[in-house]
């Protein structure tokens, strides 16, 4: 079996308008709070506090969607307070972020995703997702029709480990014993490419160039040529 491990957010899909910062701003705007807050003002207050910000620390205590979001509400609450929202209102607004972020109508696939997945499937590649994400990733994947192309979806919120921790990648390898070759494809050099490399999986960085990446593609449509070239080299 030939196996491709795909990151999701920023690689296959994205939330239209922005992700976490945008979600908090949308909640703020709907609340009709008399504050003119920009993304640049909100973003610095969301740089820490998510599970993937401490990938060496597992989170087995977050066993359900409710527990996962409950752990994030203080982060959102503090962010609202930092931009001037009253403490009591910040508490209430923080608990509205979940619905805003998970609004399925806001989630999109990049245009190059389905053609690339279909082409690679025709070349006998099996696809799985391995993503640092909220617990409801499966719902987003299904809404976008990606589930038809994926053998499995591995989500850090369920695994209790975050990329680039080697346990995330080994979980996938253990589920597909004997898979060869195996590649990781994602838009983060450290979490995706370097994390995979630490367990012997080569990686392709996509969409966000960094010079340290051994392989880079501006679009997913370029990925098959790299895989085909490496297969030819191996023969």
Backbone as numpy.savetxt, mean C-alpha at the origin, in Angstrom:
# Nx Ny Nz CAx CAy CAz Cx Cy Cz
5.93 -22.66 -10.84 5.09 -21.46 -10.84 5.96 -20.21 -10.84
5.65 -19.27 -11.70 6.31 -17.96 -11.74 5.44 -16.98 -10.96
6.05 -16.31 -9.98 5.26 -15.51 -9.04 5.68 -14.05 -9.03
4.70 -13.17 -9.15 4.92 -11.73 -9.03 4.19 -11.22 -7.79
4.94 -10.54 -6.92 4.39 -9.96 -5.71 4.26 -8.46 -5.95
3.04 -7.95 -5.87 2.76 -6.55 -6.18 2.42 -5.76 -4.92
3.01 -4.60 -4.77 2.51 -3.62 -3.82 1.19 -3.10 -4.38
0.35 -2.52 -3.51 -0.92 -1.98 -4.01 -0.90 -0.46 -4.14
-0.90 0.24 -3.00 -1.09 1.69 -3.01 0.11 2.40 -3.63
-0.14 3.13 -4.71 0.93 3.81 -5.42 1.53 2.98 -6.53
1.22 1.70 -6.56 1.73 0.80 -7.59 0.60 0.35 -8.52
-0.43 -0.24 -7.94 -1.59 -0.68 -8.72 -2.74 0.31 -8.63
-2.95 0.84 -7.45 -4.09 1.72 -7.24 -3.74 2.94 -6.42
-4.70 3.84 -6.32 -4.50 5.07 -5.56 -5.86 5.63 -5.18
-5.85 6.46 -4.15 -7.07 7.14 -3.74 -7.10 8.51 -4.42
-8.12 8.73 -5.22 -8.23 9.98 -5.97 -8.32 11.17 -5.01
-7.49 12.16 -5.27 -7.46 13.34 -4.42 -6.43 13.27 -3.33
-5.90 12.07 -3.06 -4.91 11.91 -2.02 -5.37 10.90 -0.98
-4.43 10.49 -0.14 -4.73 9.44 0.82 -5.05 10.00 2.20
-4.12 9.88 3.12 -4.42 10.21 4.51 -4.62 11.71 4.74
-3.68 12.51 4.25 -3.83 13.96 4.42 -5.14 14.43 3.80
-5.42 13.97 2.59 -6.65 14.38 1.91 -7.89 13.92 2.67
-7.83 12.73 3.24 -8.99 12.22 3.98 -9.30 13.11 5.19
-8.26 13.52 5.91 -8.49 14.40 7.07 -9.03 15.75 6.63
-8.50 16.27 5.53 -8.98 17.57 5.04 -10.44 17.48 4.58
-10.81 16.36 3.98 -12.20 16.18 3.55 -13.14 16.15 4.75
-12.72 15.47 5.81 -13.52 15.44 7.04 -13.66 16.85 7.61
-12.56 17.58 7.59 -12.56 18.94 8.12 -13.50 19.84 7.33
-13.47 19.70 6.01 -14.31 20.54 5.16 -15.78 20.22 5.34
-16.12 18.94 5.48 -17.52 18.55 5.67 -18.05 19.03 7.01
-17.16 19.15 7.98 -17.58 19.61 9.31 -17.83 21.10 9.35
-17.47 21.78 8.29 -17.67 23.22 8.19 -16.99 23.96 9.34
-15.79 23.51 9.65 -14.99 24.17 10.68 -14.41 25.46 10.10
-14.42 26.50 10.88 -13.94 27.80 10.40 -12.43 27.86 10.44
-11.81 27.00 9.62 -10.36 26.94 9.52 -9.99 26.74 8.05
-9.01 27.45 7.59 -8.53 27.31 6.21 -7.20 26.55 6.26
-7.28 25.23 6.27 -6.11 24.37 6.44 -5.71 23.78 5.09
-4.44 23.85 4.76 -3.93 23.29 3.51 -3.30 21.93 3.75
-3.08 21.21 2.65 -2.41 19.92 2.75 -1.00 20.08 3.32
-0.33 21.15 2.94 1.03 21.39 3.43 1.05 21.61 4.94
-0.02 22.15 5.47 -0.11 22.37 6.92 -0.49 21.10 7.66
-1.30 20.26 7.06 -1.75 19.03 7.71 -0.72 17.91 7.62
-0.06 17.78 6.48 0.79 16.62 6.21 1.87 16.37 7.26
2.58 17.39 7.76 3.65 17.11 8.74 3.16 16.39 9.99
1.89 16.51 10.32 1.36 15.91 11.53 0.92 14.46 11.33
1.13 13.96 10.12 0.77 12.57 9.81 1.99 11.76 9.39
3.16 12.23 9.72 4.39 11.55 9.31 4.80 10.43 10.25
4.16 10.34 11.40 4.44 9.29 12.35 3.13 8.80 12.95
3.16 7.56 13.42 2.01 7.02 14.11 1.31 5.87 13.42
1.59 5.65 12.13 1.01 4.53 11.41 1.85 3.27 11.67
1.26 2.09 11.60 2.02 0.87 11.88 3.28 0.72 11.02
3.19 1.15 9.76 4.35 1.00 8.87 5.48 1.99 9.16
5.24 2.93 10.07 6.32 3.83 10.47 7.30 3.14 11.41
6.91 2.03 12.00 7.79 1.23 12.87 7.75 -0.23 12.40
8.30 -0.52 11.22 8.13 -1.85 10.63 8.82 -2.98 11.38
9.76 -2.65 12.27 10.43 -3.71 13.04 9.60 -4.13 14.25
8.50 -3.41 14.50 7.67 -3.68 15.67 6.37 -4.33 15.22
6.14 -5.60 15.52 4.88 -6.24 15.14 3.71 -5.66 15.93
2.51 -5.87 15.43 1.33 -5.35 16.14 0.26 -6.43 16.25
0.57 -7.53 16.94 -0.44 -8.59 17.11 -1.62 -8.18 17.96
-1.49 -7.07 18.69 -2.59 -6.58 19.52 -3.70 -5.95 18.67
-3.42 -5.71 17.39 -4.43 -5.13 16.49 -5.00 -6.26 15.65
-5.90 -7.03 16.23 -6.39 -8.25 15.62 -7.67 -8.07 14.80
-8.26 -6.90 14.88 -9.51 -6.66 14.16 -9.44 -5.29 13.51
-10.37 -5.06 12.58 -10.44 -3.74 11.95 -10.70 -2.67 13.00
-11.58 -2.96 13.96 -11.88 -1.98 15.00 -10.62 -1.62 15.79
-9.84 -2.61 16.17 -8.63 -2.36 16.95 -7.60 -1.59 16.13
-7.51 -1.89 14.84 -6.55 -1.20 13.98 -6.89 0.29 13.91
-8.16 0.59 13.66 -8.56 1.99 13.55 -8.52 2.70 14.89
-8.86 2.00 15.96 -8.79 2.62 17.29 -7.36 3.06 17.61
-6.37 2.32 17.12 -4.98 2.70 17.35 -4.59 3.93 16.54
-5.31 4.20 15.44 -4.98 5.35 14.59 -5.74 6.61 14.98
-6.87 6.49 15.64 -7.67 7.67 15.97 -6.88 8.71 16.75
-6.04 8.34 17.72 -5.27 9.38 18.42 -4.32 10.14 17.49
-3.80 9.47 16.47 -2.93 10.14 15.49 -3.73 11.21 14.75
-4.92 10.85 14.29 -5.77 11.80 13.57 -6.21 12.94 14.50
-6.58 12.57 15.71 -7.03 13.57 16.68 -5.95 14.61 16.93
-4.73 14.15 17.13 -3.62 15.08 17.36 -3.38 15.95 16.15
-3.49 15.37 14.95 -3.28 16.15 13.73 -4.32 17.27 13.63
-5.57 16.94 13.92 -6.60 17.98 13.90 -6.30 19.07 14.92
-5.88 18.69 16.11 -5.58 19.68 17.14 -4.42 20.58 16.71
-3.42 20.00 16.05 -2.24 20.76 15.64 -2.58 21.86 14.63
-3.65 21.65 13.87 -4.02 22.68 12.89 -5.13 23.59 13.42
-5.44 23.46 14.72 -6.32 24.43 15.33 -7.72 23.98 15.69
-8.02 22.70 15.56 -9.35 22.20 15.91 -9.43 22.01 17.42
-10.54 22.40 18.00 -10.77 22.21 19.43 -10.70 20.73 19.79
-10.20 20.42 20.98 -9.98 19.05 21.39 -11.20 18.15 21.30
-12.37 18.63 21.77 -13.57 17.80 21.72 -13.99 17.53 20.28
-13.90 18.55 19.44 -14.28 18.36 18.04 -13.24 17.51 17.32
-11.97 17.66 17.69 -10.92 16.84 17.09 -11.17 15.36 17.36
-11.64 15.06 18.55 -11.97 13.67 18.91 -13.05 13.13 17.97
-14.09 13.90 17.75 -15.18 13.45 16.88 -14.74 13.34 15.42
-13.98 14.32 14.95 -13.55 14.31 13.55 -12.62 13.13 13.27
-11.77 12.80 14.24 -10.83 11.69 14.04 -11.56 10.40 13.72
-12.73 10.22 14.30 -13.48 8.99 14.11 -14.32 9.00 12.83
-14.22 10.07 12.07 -14.86 10.13 10.76 -13.88 9.85 9.62
-12.60 9.76 9.95 -11.57 9.57 8.92 -11.71 8.20 8.26
-12.07 7.20 9.03 -12.19 5.85 8.48 -13.13 5.83 7.28
-14.33 6.37 7.44 -15.31 6.35 6.35 -14.83 7.17 5.16
-14.16 8.28 5.43 -13.66 9.11 4.34 -12.59 8.38 3.55
-11.64 7.80 4.26 -10.54 7.10 3.59 -11.04 5.90 2.79
-12.03 5.21 3.33 -12.51 3.97 2.70 -13.64 4.17 1.71
-13.94 5.40 1.37 -14.96 5.67 0.35 -14.53 5.00 -0.96
-15.17 3.91 -1.30 -14.73 3.10 -2.44 -14.76 3.86 -3.75
-15.65 4.84 -3.85 -15.75 5.59 -5.09 -14.53 6.47 -5.34
-13.70 6.65 -4.34 -12.49 7.47 -4.50 -11.30 6.67 -4.99
-11.39 5.35 -4.96 -10.24 4.51 -5.31 -10.22 4.20 -6.80
-9.01 4.24 -7.36 -8.81 4.08 -8.80 -7.64 3.12 -9.08
-7.66 2.54 -10.26 -6.50 1.81 -10.78 -5.75 2.71 -11.75
-4.44 2.61 -11.77 -3.67 3.27 -12.82 -4.04 2.62 -14.16
-3.97 3.41 -15.22 -4.41 2.94 -16.54 -3.61 1.74 -17.06
-2.36 1.62 -16.61 -1.51 0.55 -17.14 -1.64 -0.77 -16.39
-2.48 -0.83 -15.36 -2.52 -2.01 -14.48 -3.13 -3.22 -15.17
-4.38 -3.11 -15.59 -5.05 -4.30 -16.14 -4.39 -4.83 -17.41
-3.99 -3.96 -18.37 -3.30 -4.51 -19.54 -2.02 -5.25 -19.18
-1.27 -4.72 -18.21 -0.02 -5.37 -17.81 -0.28 -6.70 -17.11
-1.25 -6.73 -16.18 -1.56 -7.97 -15.49 -2.04 -9.04 -16.46
-2.89 -8.66 -17.40 -3.40 -9.63 -18.37 -2.29 -10.18 -19.25
-1.39 -9.30 -19.68 -0.27 -9.75 -20.51 0.62 -10.72 -19.75
0.93 -10.37 -18.51 1.80 -11.23 -17.72 1.13 -12.55 -17.36
-0.17 -12.51 -17.14 -0.90 -13.76 -16.88 -0.83 -14.68 -18.09
-0.87 -14.10 -19.27 -0.76 -14.90 -20.49 0.61 -15.53 -20.64
1.59 -14.98 -19.91 2.95 -15.53 -19.91 3.17 -16.44 -18.70
2.07 -16.88 -18.08 2.08 -17.86 -16.99 2.59 -17.32 -15.66
2.51 -16.02 -15.47 2.85 -15.45 -14.17 1.63 -15.48 -13.26
1.84 -15.82 -11.99 0.81 -15.76 -10.96 1.02 -14.48 -10.16
-0.08 -13.80 -9.82 0.00 -12.51 -9.14 -0.53 -12.59 -7.72
0.15 -11.92 -6.80 -0.37 -11.71 -5.45 -0.07 -10.27 -5.06
-0.84 -9.76 -4.12 -0.59 -8.44 -3.56 0.00 -8.59 -2.16
1.01 -7.80 -1.87 1.58 -7.69 -0.53 1.69 -6.21 -0.21
0.84 -5.73 0.69 0.72 -4.29 0.88 0.65 -3.91 2.35
1.26 -2.79 2.69 1.03 -2.14 3.98 -0.22 -1.29 3.83
-1.29 -1.67 4.50 -2.55 -1.00 4.22 -3.51 -1.12 5.39
-4.65 -0.46 5.25 -5.73 -0.58 6.21 -6.38 -1.96 6.09
-7.08 -2.41 7.13 -7.64 -3.77 7.11 -8.61 -4.04 5.97
-9.21 -3.01 5.42 -10.25 -3.19 4.39 -9.69 -3.25 2.97
-8.41 -3.54 2.83 -7.81 -3.60 1.49 -8.57 -4.57 0.58
-9.00 -5.71 1.09 -9.74 -6.67 0.27 -10.96 -6.03 -0.38
-11.66 -5.18 0.36 -12.84 -4.52 -0.19 -12.48 -3.61 -1.35
-11.37 -2.89 -1.21 -10.91 -2.00 -2.27 -10.50 -2.80 -3.50
-9.77 -3.88 -3.28 -9.32 -4.73 -4.38 -10.52 -5.31 -5.13
-11.52 -5.76 -4.41 -12.71 -6.31 -5.05 -13.47 -5.23 -5.81
-13.60 -4.06 -5.22 -14.32 -2.96 -5.87 -13.67 -2.59 -7.21
-12.34 -2.67 -7.26 -11.61 -2.30 -8.47 -11.51 -3.45 -9.47
-12.01 -4.62 -9.10 -11.94 -5.76 -10.01 -10.59 -6.44 -10.05
-9.73 -6.10 -9.12 -8.38 -6.69 -9.10 -8.38 -8.13 -8.59
-9.37 -8.48 -7.80 -9.39 -9.82 -7.21 -9.42 -10.90 -8.28
-9.95 -10.58 -9.46 -10.00 -11.56 -10.55 -8.61 -11.92 -11.05
-7.65 -11.06 -10.79 -6.30 -11.27 -11.31 -5.30 -11.71 -10.24
-5.74 -11.75 -8.97 -4.83 -12.05 -7.87 -5.13 -13.41 -7.26
-4.07 -14.19 -7.04 -4.23 -15.47 -6.37 -4.48 -15.27 -4.88
-3.84 -14.26 -4.29 -4.00 -13.95 -2.87 -3.73 -12.47 -2.64
-4.26 -11.97 -1.54 -3.95 -10.61 -1.08 -3.40 -10.72 0.34
-2.18 -10.23 0.53 -1.54 -10.22 1.84 -1.47 -8.78 2.32
-2.04 -8.55 3.49 -2.19 -7.20 4.01 -1.51 -7.11 5.37
-0.65 -6.11 5.54 0.09 -5.97 6.79 -0.84 -5.83 8.00
-2.02 -5.24 7.80 -2.95 -5.08 8.90 -3.44 -6.43 9.42
-3.42 -7.43 8.56 -3.84 -8.78 8.93 -2.64 -9.61 9.38
-1.51 -9.42 8.71 -0.30 -10.19 9.03 0.31 -9.79 10.37
0.06 -8.55 10.79 0.66 -7.96 12.01 2.13 -7.62 11.83
2.62 -7.67 10.61 3.98 -7.25 10.27 3.90 -6.31 9.08
4.80 -5.34 9.05 4.83 -4.36 7.97 6.06 -4.55 7.09
5.90 -4.39 5.79 7.08 -4.31 4.94 7.94 -3.13 5.40
9.24 -3.24 5.41 10.07 -4.27 4.79 10.45 -5.44 5.68
9.75 -5.68 6.79 10.12 -6.79 7.65 10.10 -8.09 6.85
11.11 -8.92 7.05 11.25 -10.13 6.25 10.09 -11.10 6.47
9.41 -11.01 7.60 8.30 -11.92 7.85 7.18 -11.75 6.82
7.00 -10.53 6.34 5.94 -10.30 5.35 6.25 -11.05 4.06
7.49 -10.96 3.61 7.87 -11.63 2.35 7.92 -13.15 2.53
8.39 -13.60 3.67 8.48 -15.04 3.90 7.09 -15.67 4.02
6.13 -14.91 4.47 4.76 -15.41 4.51 4.28 -15.77 3.10
4.60 -14.92 2.15 4.22 -15.20 0.76 4.99 -16.40 0.22
6.29 -16.42 0.45 7.11 -17.52 -0.06 6.65 -18.86 0.53
6.31 -18.86 1.80 5.86 -20.10 2.44 4.55 -20.60 1.84
3.73 -19.67 1.36 2.44 -20.05 0.78 2.58 -20.57 -0.65
3.72 -20.28 -1.28 3.96 -20.73 -2.66 5.31 -21.44 -2.73
5.43 -22.55 -2.04 6.72 -23.27 -2.02 7.13 -23.71 -3.43
8.39 -23.49 -3.74 8.90 -23.89 -5.04 8.66 -22.90 -6.15
8.01 -21.78 -5.85 7.79 -20.77 -6.89 9.13 -20.26 -7.40
9.26 -20.17 -8.72 10.52 -19.73 -9.33 10.28 -19.36 -10.79
10.67 -18.15 -11.20 11.25 -17.08 -10.39 10.17 -16.31 -9.60
10.64 -15.53 -8.64 9.77 -14.67 -7.84 10.31 -13.24 -7.92
9.44 -12.29 -8.19 9.82 -10.87 -8.24 8.87 -10.04 -7.39
9.39 -8.96 -6.85 8.58 -7.96 -6.13 8.51 -6.70 -6.97
7.33 -6.09 -7.05 7.15 -4.86 -7.83 6.43 -3.84 -6.96
7.04 -2.67 -6.76 6.42 -1.66 -5.93 7.03 -0.29 -6.13
6.43 0.71 -5.50 6.87 2.08 -5.70 7.72 2.61 -4.54
8.07 1.75 -3.58 8.92 2.16 -2.46 10.23 1.38 -2.50
11.34 2.10 -2.55 12.64 1.44 -2.61 12.90 0.62 -1.36
12.67 1.20 -0.19 13.00 0.49 1.04 12.00 -0.61 1.37
10.73 -0.29 1.38 9.72 -1.26 1.79 9.55 -2.39 0.79
9.61 -2.08 -0.50 9.35 -3.08 -1.53 10.63 -3.72 -2.07
11.48 -2.92 -2.66 12.64 -3.47 -3.37 13.70 -3.98 -2.40
14.11 -3.15 -1.47 15.17 -3.56 -0.54 14.66 -4.60 0.45
13.40 -4.48 0.86 12.83 -5.48 1.75 12.81 -6.85 1.10
12.40 -6.90 -0.16 12.37 -8.17 -0.88 13.78 -8.71 -1.09
14.71 -7.83 -1.42 16.09 -8.26 -1.67 16.70 -8.93 -0.44
16.27 -8.52 0.74 16.82 -9.08 1.98 16.48 -10.56 2.14
15.44 -11.04 1.45 15.11 -12.46 1.51 15.34 -13.13 0.16
16.13 -12.48 -0.69 16.53 -13.09 -1.95 15.59 -12.90 -3.11
14.64 -11.96 -2.99 13.69 -11.70 -4.07 14.11 -10.44 -4.81
14.38 -10.51 -6.11 14.70 -9.29 -6.85 13.47 -8.41 -6.97
13.69 -7.10 -7.05 12.58 -6.18 -7.10 12.69 -5.15 -8.20
11.56 -4.69 -8.66 11.49 -3.63 -9.66 10.79 -2.43 -9.03
11.47 -1.30 -9.01 10.86 -0.06 -8.53 10.08 0.56 -9.67
8.87 1.03 -9.37 8.04 1.63 -10.42 7.53 2.99 -9.97
7.34 3.85 -10.94 6.66 5.14 -10.81 7.47 6.22 -10.09
8.32 5.88 -9.14 9.06 6.89 -8.38 10.56 6.55 -8.43
11.27 7.21 -9.32 12.66 6.86 -9.57 13.56 7.16 -8.37
14.45 6.20 -8.07 15.55 6.40 -7.14 16.76 5.68 -7.71
17.89 6.34 -7.66 19.06 5.83 -8.37 19.59 4.52 -7.80
19.25 4.20 -6.56 19.73 2.96 -5.96 18.94 1.73 -6.38
17.88 1.92 -7.11 17.07 0.77 -7.54 17.79 0.00 -8.64
17.94 -1.32 -8.49 18.61 -2.11 -9.53 17.81 -2.17 -10.83
16.47 -2.11 -10.70 15.60 -2.08 -11.88 14.53 -1.03 -11.64
14.24 -0.25 -12.68 13.23 0.80 -12.55 12.38 0.88 -13.81
11.06 1.08 -13.62 10.14 1.29 -14.73 9.26 2.50 -14.41
9.17 3.40 -15.33 8.30 4.56 -15.15 6.83 4.13 -15.13
6.49 3.15 -15.96 5.12 2.63 -16.00 5.17 1.11 -15.90
4.03 0.52 -15.54 3.98 -0.94 -15.42 4.11 -1.63 -16.77
3.80 -0.93 -17.84 3.90 -1.53 -19.16 5.34 -1.88 -19.52
6.30 -1.33 -18.81 7.71 -1.64 -19.05 8.17 -2.87 -18.27
7.38 -3.31 -17.30 7.79 -4.43 -16.44 8.00 -5.72 -17.23
7.10 -6.10 -18.15 7.29 -7.37 -18.86 8.63 -7.48 -19.59
9.13 -6.37 -20.12 10.39 -6.45 -20.85 11.55 -6.81 -19.93
11.53 -6.32 -18.70 12.58 -6.69 -17.74 12.48 -8.17 -17.39
11.26 -8.62 -17.11 11.07 -10.02 -16.75 11.46 -10.95 -17.90
11.08 -10.58 -19.10 11.41 -11.42 -20.26 12.91 -11.45 -20.50
13.58 -10.31 -20.31 15.02 -10.27 -20.50 15.73 -11.15 -19.49
15.28 -11.13 -18.25 15.90 -11.96 -17.22 15.63 -13.44 -17.45
14.44 -13.76 -17.98 14.16 -15.16 -18.31 15.08 -15.64 -19.43
15.30 -14.77 -20.42 16.20 -15.14 -21.51 17.62 -15.35 -21.00
18.05 -14.51 -20.07 19.40 -14.65 -19.51 19.54 -15.97 -18.75
18.45 -16.42 -18.14 18.51 -17.63 -17.32 18.50 -18.92 -18.15
18.14 -18.77 -19.41 18.05 -19.97 -20.27 19.38 -20.30 -20.94
